[in-house]
Amino acid sequence: MPHSIVAIITKDKIDKERAEYYDLILFSENNFTVIGLSGSHSEYWAKKLNIYDDYSDFFGYPDGVFINITLKMTEDIGIKKFALVATDYFGGLGTQAGRIFENGNEIFLDGYNDQEPLFKGTSINIALKYIGVKRGKKSDEFDTINLSKYRSFEKYYIKYDNE
């Protein structure tokens, strides 16, 4: 079964009314909020708010999001510190990355990989640790906030596929 997600993870308090305005899907996991993202949703809002740019930074595959609109939405809903994570696995093979943002700026940690255009960043566990996720005795940061159970967020954003 594939695991292909792009998500914002934060411990910050979210303005739920503004999140609803953007039609964002929120999940609560061990005192963190997981916001599932979709490329079609990201593109729709980037165009609607006129910050769409064919050359803007793009993150994740096959359902990548545009960084500019992601930063706009996170600022608007009150998020100051977050990890942006992406996975693309099938049958145990694939790739993943995490990027960290604080006050609208990207934080670069040791081991940051900028060679892979769609998955640049650091490991998801390092990004999650930076924002405060504490691993369990028998689990890493990824599993501590139950990211394994989210295989895809596409079904929540189907209405944006033809926008």
Order of alpha helices (4+ residues) and beta strands (2+ residues): beta-alpha-beta-beta-alpha-beta-beta-alpha-beta-beta-beta-alpha-alpha
